Amino acid sequence: MSTSTQELAKKFFEDSISNQYSYNFSWLGRPIIQYPQDIVAFQEIVHQVKPDLIIETGIAHGGSLALSASLLCLLDVAEGLDPRQSTRKVVGVDIDIRPHNREALDQHPLRFKMQLIEGSSIDPEIVRQVRSHAEGGEQVLVSLDSNHTHEHVLAELNAYADLVSVGSYCIVFDTCIEDLPAGSFPDRPWDVGNNPKTAVYEWLKSHPEFAIDKAIDHKLLISVAPDGYLKRIYRG
C-alpha cells in the first residue's frame, strides 16, 4: 500500500477509536466490538487452520463467541459432519459474565458449540479448566482479548500460547494501544508502555517458535491487533 493510504488508514483508526466505531457491529445478533477487518482476518485464519478448539479470553456480549461458533459449524458442514455431533467447540473465559449476556448466549442457536467459563483467565484453576478442553485437540487457536495490561497479557500468553498447534495462531487483540496517543483510555489501567503489544514484544524474546505474521498487518491496514497475529512456526 502507498504511504498516503497508510497515513489515511492511521488517521481513520485514531478518529474511529475515540468515536467507538467498533461498537457498531454484531455477529448473528450479538455485539462483537471488533473492526470488520479483524473479523475477516479471523475468518481467513479459521478457514486455513481448521481448528478443533478455539480458546477465547474475554467474552463481553458474546459476539466473538458467536463468530467462532458459526465458523466451526461451517467447517463441520464442509467436512460432511453434523455440527451438533462434532467435537469442535469454542471455550470462552471472562472474569464476569453478566447475567443478561449469559442469558442471551444461553438462548443463542449456536450455544451448543460454546463452553463458558467464568473467572480470571490467569487464575490457576481457570487455566486448568481451559487446558482440560484442549486434551486431544490436534488444531488449537487462541484469542486473547480480556484485561489489556502488560502483566495480564503476559500471564495469558504463558498460560495458553503453548496450546497453539503449529501453523495456527495466538491472536493478541488491542495491541493498538501502544500506537495511540498516551491517555487515550483514561478510565482503564492500560496505556502506552503498559499494554498487549509491550507484552507480546517481551514474550517473543523467549519464544522463537512464534512469529508476528506481518502479512496480515500489511493487508488489513486498519486493525486493533497490529503485531498481534502470532503464528506458531514450530513446536519448541
Backbone bond lengths (Angstrom), bond angles and torsions (degrees), N, CA, C in turn:
res aa  C-N    CA-C-N  psi(-1)  N-CA   C-N-CA  omega(-1)  CA-C   N-CA-C  phi
1 M - - - 1.455 - - 1.531 109.48 -
2 S 1.324 116.17 148.83 1.450 120.13 179.94 1.517 110.70 -70.08
3 T 1.329 115.36 159.97 1.461 120.64 178.89 1.523 110.83 -61.13
4 S 1.313 117.02 -39.24 1.464 119.92 -179.73 1.526 111.31 -63.98
5 T 1.343 116.71 -38.54 1.469 120.00 177.64 1.518 110.53 -65.09
6 Q 1.326 116.56 -42.12 1.462 120.66 178.64 1.528 111.16 -62.52
7 E 1.319 116.45 -40.36 1.470 120.28 179.68 1.521 111.12 -66.97
8 L 1.329 116.81 -40.14 1.458 120.32 177.13 1.527 111.22 -64.20
9 A 1.337 116.02 -41.23 1.458 120.29 178.42 1.522 110.77 -61.96
10 K 1.331 116.57 -41.80 1.473 121.18 179.65 1.528 110.71 -63.67
11 K 1.324 116.91 -42.76 1.461 120.16 179.76 1.525 110.73 -66.01
12 F 1.347 116.24 -43.91 1.462 119.27 177.92 1.524 110.53 -58.83
13 F 1.334 116.16 -44.96 1.453 119.71 -176.85 1.526 111.18 -61.91
14 E 1.335 116.60 -47.20 1.462 119.85 -179.05 1.524 111.21 -61.88
15 D 1.336 116.99 -41.96 1.469 119.80 178.98 1.531 111.18 -68.09
16 S 1.323 116.41 -38.69 1.464 119.97 -176.65 1.526 111.88 -70.35
17 I 1.326 117.09 -32.32 1.471 120.45 177.67 1.523 110.11 -59.93
18 S 1.327 116.42 -46.92 1.464 119.94 -177.49 1.525 111.86 -66.69
19 N 1.345 116.60 -20.92 1.463 120.81 179.58 1.525 112.73 -102.24
20 Q 1.348 116.53 12.31 1.467 122.33 176.38 1.533 112.48 52.97
21 Y 1.318 114.36 46.31 1.464 121.95 -178.59 1.527 112.59 -55.90
22 S 1.339 116.64 -38.01 1.463 119.87 -175.13 1.521 112.94 -66.82
23 Y 1.335 117.62 -14.65 1.457 120.52 179.81 1.526 112.81 -80.24
24 N 1.331 116.76 0.56 1.462 120.44 -179.02 1.519 113.87 -81.16
25 F 1.332 117.78 -9.01 1.460 119.46 -166.85 1.532 112.82 -118.66
26 S 1.332 114.18 153.76 1.467 120.99 176.68 1.520 108.43 -139.07
27 W 1.337 114.80 164.93 1.465 120.08 175.14 1.516 108.67 -131.51
28 L 1.328 116.19 117.10 1.464 122.08 -178.98 1.522 111.62 49.65
29 G 1.325 114.90 44.30 1.450 120.70 172.45 1.509 116.81 91.72
30 R 1.344 118.24 -5.94 1.460 120.40 -179.77 1.532 110.10 -115.04
31 P 1.351 117.46 132.47 1.467 120.09 177.73 1.528 110.31 -56.65
32 I 1.339 116.69 132.59 1.463 119.78 -173.69 1.527 112.56 -106.04
33 I 1.329 117.37 -22.86 1.476 122.83 176.99 1.530 110.59 50.61
34 Q 1.318 116.17 52.51 1.459 122.89 176.06 1.523 108.96 -140.32
35 Y 1.323 114.84 161.68 1.464 120.40 174.09 1.533 109.08 -82.74
36 P 1.328 117.55 143.65 1.465 119.72 -179.45 1.520 113.45 -54.25
37 Q 1.336 117.20 -36.19 1.466 119.62 -179.29 1.526 111.12 -62.07
38 D 1.308 117.50 -41.64 1.466 120.16 179.66 1.519 111.52 -70.32
39 I 1.333 116.85 -32.36 1.468 120.20 176.04 1.522 109.90 -63.08
40 V 1.332 116.54 -44.90 1.460 120.35 179.82 1.527 110.58 -65.60
41 A 1.341 116.99 -42.06 1.470 120.56 178.95 1.521 110.39 -61.02
42 F 1.333 116.87 -40.59 1.465 120.53 179.10 1.521 110.38 -62.99
43 Q 1.337 116.53 -42.35 1.460 120.44 177.98 1.521 110.84 -60.55
44 E 1.316 117.11 -42.82 1.461 120.32 -179.91 1.528 111.00 -62.83
45 I 1.329 116.08 -40.79 1.464 120.31 -179.89 1.528 110.92 -65.88
46 V 1.333 116.94 -44.44 1.469 120.08 179.74 1.528 110.30 -61.71
47 H 1.317 117.13 -41.60 1.469 119.96 178.31 1.528 111.00 -63.07
48 Q 1.321 115.82 -39.12 1.470 120.75 -178.86 1.527 111.96 -71.62
49 V 1.328 116.51 -45.84 1.470 121.59 -173.82 1.520 112.07 -80.32
50 K 1.335 116.33 -35.52 1.469 122.27 -175.06 1.533 111.05 53.59
51 P 1.325 116.20 61.79 1.466 119.76 -175.13 1.522 113.68 -70.47
52 D 1.330 113.96 149.13 1.466 121.00 169.18 1.524 109.67 -82.76
53 L 1.336 114.46 -29.19 1.463 120.83 -174.83 1.523 109.49 -141.42
54 I 1.329 115.52 133.47 1.461 122.22 170.14 1.519 107.06 -115.99
55 I 1.316 116.12 126.80 1.468 122.15 177.22 1.521 107.62 -107.25
56 E 1.331 116.68 126.43 1.456 121.36 179.35 1.521 110.30 -125.38
57 T 1.311 117.02 127.70 1.463 120.22 170.53 1.520 107.41 -102.12
58 G 1.322 115.48 129.92 1.456 121.28 -174.38 1.515 110.02 96.23
59 I 1.337 116.63 109.47 1.465 121.24 -177.14 1.526 111.71 -105.92
60 A 1.337 117.40 -41.84 1.467 122.85 -176.05 1.527 109.47 51.84
61 H 1.335 118.43 -120.55 1.461 121.69 -177.86 1.527 112.98 -87.41
62 G 1.315 116.79 -8.12 1.463 119.90 174.14 1.512 116.14 96.26
63 G 1.333 117.65 6.86 1.454 119.21 -179.57 1.517 113.58 -62.94
64 S 1.326 116.22 -38.61 1.463 118.39 179.71 1.524 111.02 -69.69
65 L 1.331 117.42 -32.74 1.463 120.21 175.12 1.529 110.59 -64.93
66 A 1.335 115.83 -41.74 1.467 119.33 178.28 1.524 110.85 -63.85
67 L 1.338 116.31 -38.94 1.463 120.14 177.09 1.523 110.14 -61.17
68 S 1.327 116.75 -50.83 1.461 120.23 -179.13 1.527 111.36 -60.86
69 A 1.326 116.72 -44.90 1.462 120.56 -178.60 1.521 111.38 -61.60
70 S 1.332 116.66 -41.59 1.463 119.73 -178.96 1.525 111.18 -67.33
71 L 1.324 116.90 -39.03 1.463 120.01 179.10 1.531 111.27 -68.16
72 L 1.321 116.76 -36.96 1.461 119.83 176.90 1.529 110.84 -65.73
73 C 1.327 116.32 -38.19 1.469 119.74 176.57 1.527 110.89 -62.48
74 L 1.337 116.68 -41.19 1.459 120.11 179.00 1.523 111.40 -64.30
75 L 1.324 116.48 -38.14 1.465 119.37 175.90 1.527 110.46 -61.56
76 D 1.321 115.86 -43.47 1.468 119.73 178.77 1.525 110.99 -59.26
77 V 1.312 116.15 -48.94 1.467 120.57 -177.65 1.529 110.49 -61.52
78 A 1.337 116.17 -41.59 1.466 120.03 179.97 1.522 111.73 -62.14
79 E 1.330 116.32 -27.01 1.461 120.91 -179.94 1.523 112.29 -96.50
80 G 1.329 117.03 7.41 1.458 120.69 178.48 1.516 113.56 76.43
81 L 1.325 117.37 22.43 1.460 121.60 -178.94 1.520 110.82 -101.60
82 D 1.311 116.13 152.94 1.455 122.00 172.25 1.526 107.26 -81.95
83 P 1.335 118.97 115.87 1.462 120.29 -177.92 1.528 114.08 -54.06
84 R 1.337 116.75 -31.01 1.466 119.33 -179.03 1.526 112.41 -76.38
85 Q 1.319 115.83 -20.49 1.458 119.66 178.99 1.528 112.13 -98.29
86 S 1.307 116.98 -19.82 1.465 122.05 -179.78 1.524 110.68 -66.38
87 T 1.324 115.66 149.21 1.467 120.16 179.50 1.532 112.59 -87.33
88 R 1.320 117.82 -2.64 1.468 119.80 176.96 1.530 109.94 -60.21
89 K 1.343 116.25 140.10 1.463 118.94 179.32 1.520 109.96 -159.50
90 V 1.331 114.84 164.17 1.453 122.09 172.21 1.524 107.93 -116.06
91 V 1.327 116.06 130.49 1.463 122.47 177.89 1.518 107.94 -105.64
92 G 1.326 116.08 119.00 1.455 121.06 179.77 1.512 111.29 -109.81
93 V 1.336 115.82 135.92 1.468 122.08 -179.15 1.523 109.37 -121.99
94 D 1.331 116.31 133.96 1.460 120.10 174.54 1.517 109.06 -149.21
95 I 1.310 115.51 141.66 1.464 119.90 -178.55 1.529 111.47 -67.99
96 D 1.345 116.44 -23.47 1.459 120.72 -179.80 1.525 109.59 -146.99
97 I 1.322 116.86 97.02 1.467 120.76 174.69 1.524 106.26 -88.00
98 R 1.302 115.76 102.86 1.462 119.18 -174.57 1.525 110.91 -67.05
99 P 1.340 115.92 145.84 1.468 120.08 -172.77 1.530 114.09 -52.73
100 H 1.340 118.21 -41.49 1.468 119.01 -177.10 1.524 111.04 -69.52
101 N 1.339 116.55 -31.14 1.464 119.19 176.97 1.528 111.17 -73.52
102 R 1.317 116.05 -41.74 1.471 119.39 177.41 1.527 110.38 -61.77
103 E 1.336 116.34 -42.68 1.463 119.61 -179.96 1.524 110.68 -61.81
104 A 1.334 116.20 -43.13 1.461 120.00 -179.70 1.528 111.14 -64.61
105 L 1.325 116.80 -39.90 1.461 119.98 178.63 1.526 111.08 -70.36
106 D 1.333 116.84 -37.39 1.470 119.75 177.93 1.519 111.64 -62.26
107 Q 1.338 116.64 -26.66 1.459 120.60 -179.96 1.525 112.48 -94.85
108 H 1.317 117.00 -1.23 1.458 120.42 -176.37 1.532 110.11 -73.39
109 P 1.326 118.12 140.53 1.476 119.96 -177.83 1.532 114.14 -64.21
110 L 1.331 117.40 -17.52 1.467 119.76 178.89 1.530 111.95 -103.21
111 R 1.313 116.22 17.47 1.475 119.88 -178.93 1.523 112.06 -58.03
112 F 1.326 117.22 -28.98 1.465 120.38 -177.58 1.523 112.71 -65.25
113 K 1.335 117.32 -15.50 1.469 121.01 178.25 1.529 111.78 -95.47
114 M 1.334 117.61 -3.96 1.465 121.35 -173.07 1.519 111.79 -109.71
115 Q 1.322 114.99 135.40 1.464 121.64 171.67 1.527 106.89 -116.44
116 L 1.332 117.38 118.92 1.461 121.43 -177.32 1.522 110.25 -102.17
117 I 1.331 115.77 133.43 1.462 121.70 177.38 1.522 108.01 -128.67
118 E 1.315 116.55 123.30 1.462 120.64 179.70 1.522 110.34 -99.64
119 G 1.312 115.92 128.92 1.458 121.92 179.79 1.515 109.94 148.74
120 S 1.314 116.58 170.91 1.457 120.64 178.71 1.522 110.29 -67.74
121 S 1.312 116.26 132.81 1.466 120.81 -177.63 1.520 112.76 -66.76
122 I 1.327 117.96 -12.44 1.465 119.73 179.10 1.528 112.49 -110.56
123 D 1.332 116.58 3.75 1.464 119.96 174.18 1.527 108.21 -69.22
124 P 1.338 118.19 131.31 1.472 120.28 -175.80 1.527 114.28 -53.01
125 E 1.320 118.08 -38.21 1.459 120.65 -179.38 1.528 110.71 -69.74
126 I 1.332 116.96 -39.11 1.464 120.28 177.61 1.522 110.06 -66.96
127 V 1.319 116.62 -42.12 1.467 120.78 177.44 1.524 109.64 -58.65
128 R 1.341 116.39 -42.14 1.471 120.17 179.29 1.518 110.53 -61.72
129 Q 1.333 117.04 -43.70 1.459 120.43 179.92 1.525 111.37 -62.18
130 V 1.312 115.92 -45.19 1.464 119.59 -179.23 1.524 110.45 -63.47
131 R 1.318 116.26 -46.71 1.460 120.27 -177.33 1.529 112.00 -64.17
132 S 1.327 116.67 -27.28 1.469 119.58 179.28 1.531 110.86 -64.88
133 H 1.335 116.61 -28.23 1.463 119.82 179.50 1.525 111.46 -74.07
134 A 1.325 116.84 -17.80 1.467 120.52 -178.36 1.517 112.70 -88.08
135 E 1.326 116.69 -6.28 1.461 119.46 -179.27 1.525 110.33 -63.10
136 G 1.308 115.77 121.99 1.450 120.88 -179.57 1.516 114.65 87.16
137 G 1.343 116.85 -7.45 1.457 119.46 179.24 1.527 111.07 -75.41
138 E 1.321 116.19 129.35 1.464 120.21 -178.73 1.526 111.89 -87.63
139 Q 1.327 117.05 -35.52 1.455 121.62 -178.23 1.531 108.66 -123.44
140 V 1.323 116.57 114.17 1.462 121.43 -176.34 1.522 109.78 -124.49
141 L 1.324 115.63 133.98 1.460 123.93 177.56 1.523 107.88 -120.04
142 V 1.336 117.20 137.30 1.462 121.59 -177.68 1.524 109.50 -122.19
143 S 1.340 115.59 137.82 1.465 122.33 177.85 1.524 108.30 -129.50
144 L 1.331 116.61 120.72 1.469 121.94 -177.37 1.527 109.79 -108.27
145 D 1.326 116.45 115.86 1.470 120.63 -174.68 1.521 110.42 -153.86
146 S 1.336 116.21 52.41 1.468 118.95 179.56 1.533 109.23 -116.70
147 N 1.311 117.60 -120.04 1.466 121.96 176.09 1.532 108.82 -65.29
148 H 1.338 117.71 128.08 1.456 120.84 -171.12 1.532 114.52 -99.34
149 T 1.335 117.70 16.34 1.460 118.02 176.64 1.530 110.18 -74.40
150 H 1.321 115.75 155.29 1.464 122.47 179.19 1.527 110.76 -54.06
151 E 1.324 116.22 -50.29 1.461 121.25 -175.85 1.518 111.88 -61.60
152 H 1.337 116.55 -42.95 1.465 119.85 -177.10 1.527 110.98 -68.87
153 V 1.325 116.93 -46.01 1.464 119.94 -178.86 1.522 110.87 -64.57
154 L 1.313 116.67 -39.23 1.460 120.07 177.18 1.525 110.51 -60.94
155 A 1.330 116.47 -41.23 1.469 120.25 177.79 1.525 111.13 -65.88
156 E 1.333 117.99 -38.12 1.466 120.73 177.18 1.524 111.23 -65.06
157 L 1.319 116.87 -42.24 1.464 120.03 177.69 1.526 110.72 -59.53
158 N 1.319 115.81 -43.14 1.470 119.78 179.42 1.525 111.77 -68.18
159 A 1.328 116.65 -27.43 1.472 120.44 -177.36 1.522 113.05 -82.53
160 Y 1.340 117.56 -33.88 1.465 119.21 -167.69 1.532 115.98 -124.58
161 A 1.315 118.21 -22.96 1.465 118.50 -171.74 1.521 113.00 -62.22
162 D 1.326 117.45 -31.10 1.470 119.26 -178.79 1.528 112.32 -66.47
163 L 1.344 117.22 -14.32 1.463 120.52 177.40 1.527 112.34 -76.95
164 V 1.324 116.64 -18.63 1.462 121.42 -176.58 1.528 109.97 -65.37
165 S 1.314 116.14 132.02 1.459 121.03 179.85 1.531 110.00 -79.35
166 V 1.323 116.03 157.23 1.462 121.29 178.61 1.528 109.25 -61.21
167 G 1.322 116.08 131.59 1.453 121.42 -177.27 1.514 113.30 91.27
168 S 1.322 117.16 -12.58 1.456 121.86 177.98 1.527 109.16 -95.18
169 Y 1.328 115.80 -172.40 1.460 120.91 -171.94 1.521 112.85 -131.92
170 C 1.316 114.16 150.64 1.461 122.70 161.12 1.528 104.61 -111.63
171 I 1.330 116.42 111.49 1.464 121.32 -177.10 1.521 108.62 -97.26
172 V 1.319 116.10 122.34 1.462 121.68 -179.44 1.528 107.59 -108.17
173 F 1.311 116.53 109.42 1.453 120.68 -176.55 1.530 112.54 -84.32
174 D 1.324 114.38 159.88 1.467 124.59 176.96 1.526 113.78 64.54
175 T 1.320 116.00 27.71 1.467 120.07 167.89 1.530 110.30 -64.52
176 C 1.323 117.27 -16.20 1.465 122.10 179.67 1.515 113.13 -61.12
177 I 1.335 117.94 -19.79 1.460 121.51 -178.21 1.525 110.91 -55.44
178 E 1.324 116.31 -36.87 1.466 120.53 -179.03 1.532 112.12 -64.67
179 D 1.328 117.37 -25.97 1.461 121.74 -174.55 1.519 113.20 -96.97
180 L 1.316 117.61 -5.54 1.460 122.20 -179.89 1.526 110.40 -90.68
181 P 1.319 118.53 160.48 1.468 120.14 178.55 1.525 111.32 -58.02
182 A 1.317 116.14 141.55 1.468 120.62 177.72 1.526 109.81 -57.61
183 G 1.323 115.29 140.12 1.456 120.40 -179.51 1.514 114.52 85.42
184 S 1.331 117.33 11.54 1.467 120.25 -179.36 1.520 112.60 -68.40
185 F 1.336 117.35 -19.23 1.467 121.71 -179.27 1.531 109.12 -126.75
186 P 1.322 117.34 69.63 1.471 120.81 -172.78 1.520 114.85 -63.42
187 D 1.331 117.37 -21.85 1.463 120.96 -178.85 1.517 112.46 -99.56
188 R 1.338 117.39 13.91 1.463 122.03 -179.02 1.522 110.62 -123.33
189 P 1.330 117.69 156.99 1.471 119.75 -178.27 1.520 113.51 -80.89
190 W 1.341 118.52 -5.59 1.467 120.60 -179.14 1.524 110.62 -101.54
191 D 1.340 114.29 157.92 1.465 120.24 -178.80 1.523 107.81 -168.67
192 V 1.306 116.96 -174.53 1.451 121.34 174.32 1.530 108.46 -56.95
193 G 1.330 116.39 130.41 1.462 121.44 -178.35 1.513 114.91 90.22
194 N 1.319 117.00 -9.81 1.476 121.84 -178.65 1.520 108.21 -146.52
195 N 1.333 116.49 83.80 1.451 119.73 -171.99 1.532 110.75 -165.96
196 P 1.330 118.02 178.74 1.467 119.79 -178.18 1.527 115.07 -58.18
197 K 1.329 118.30 -35.98 1.468 119.10 -178.24 1.523 111.08 -67.58
198 T 1.324 118.12 -40.21 1.468 119.20 178.00 1.519 110.13 -64.42
199 A 1.339 116.57 -35.50 1.468 120.18 177.18 1.525 110.87 -66.92
200 V 1.328 117.04 -42.87 1.466 121.24 178.26 1.516 110.80 -58.69
201 Y 1.316 117.15 -47.63 1.462 120.79 -177.76 1.523 111.28 -62.04
202 E 1.332 116.35 -41.38 1.470 119.30 179.10 1.523 110.60 -67.01
203 W 1.324 116.44 -44.60 1.466 120.95 -175.86 1.523 111.53 -65.48
204 L 1.309 117.34 -39.49 1.462 120.63 -177.61 1.525 112.74 -65.04
205 K 1.310 118.06 -23.65 1.463 121.26 179.74 1.530 111.32 -58.74
206 S 1.313 116.80 -31.08 1.466 120.42 -178.03 1.534 112.34 -112.92
207 H 1.338 116.80 11.85 1.472 120.24 -179.84 1.523 110.62 -135.25
208 P 1.323 116.84 71.86 1.468 120.60 -179.34 1.515 113.76 -67.90
209 E 1.339 117.15 -8.99 1.466 119.32 178.01 1.528 111.95 -72.28
210 F 1.334 116.48 -9.58 1.459 122.38 175.32 1.527 109.64 -115.27
211 A 1.329 115.35 150.49 1.459 120.86 176.89 1.516 109.30 -143.19
212 I 1.331 116.52 146.13 1.459 121.09 175.23 1.523 108.79 -68.19
213 D 1.321 116.86 128.23 1.464 121.41 177.44 1.527 108.09 -85.65
214 K 1.321 115.51 89.82 1.459 121.28 -176.87 1.527 112.03 -65.79
215 A 1.334 117.58 -25.18 1.461 120.62 -179.43 1.531 110.84 -60.07
216 I 1.334 116.52 -35.49 1.461 120.12 178.89 1.522 110.02 -67.26
217 D 1.331 117.04 -46.35 1.467 120.82 178.07 1.521 110.94 -57.62
218 H 1.323 116.95 -44.75 1.458 121.58 -174.79 1.522 112.23 -63.80
219 K 1.324 116.76 -35.01 1.463 117.79 -177.46 1.530 112.70 -87.36
220 L 1.337 117.31 -28.21 1.455 119.00 -178.18 1.529 112.22 -74.75
221 L 1.321 116.84 -43.31 1.465 124.15 -175.65 1.526 112.48 66.03
222 I 1.318 116.61 -48.63 1.462 121.37 178.86 1.522 107.66 -110.87
223 S 1.338 116.33 116.33 1.464 121.11 -175.30 1.514 109.50 -161.06
224 V 1.340 116.06 146.08 1.462 119.59 173.24 1.526 111.28 -85.91
225 A 1.341 116.13 -1.23 1.470 119.50 -173.96 1.529 113.37 -125.81
226 P 1.338 119.41 46.14 1.465 118.96 177.25 1.526 110.67 -63.55
227 D 1.312 116.41 131.88 1.473 123.38 -174.97 1.524 112.23 65.09
228 G 1.330 116.12 16.10 1.459 119.98 -178.55 1.519 114.53 -105.99
229 Y 1.324 116.78 -3.82 1.470 119.71 176.87 1.529 107.59 -90.48
230 L 1.314 115.96 96.03 1.462 122.22 -173.91 1.526 109.25 -99.72
231 K 1.319 116.18 116.41 1.454 121.58 -178.70 1.516 110.38 -98.83
232 R 1.324 115.66 134.85 1.456 118.74 177.14 1.528 109.34 -82.45
233 I 1.331 115.68 120.52 1.456 121.89 -175.34 1.521 111.26 -90.05
234 Y 1.296 116.94 -40.27 1.467 121.60 178.70 1.513 108.94 -152.26
235 R 1.317 115.70 168.01 1.457 120.78 179.28 1.514 109.27 -91.90
236 G 1.320 116.39 112.94 1.458 121.56 -177.52 1.507 111.85 -80.60
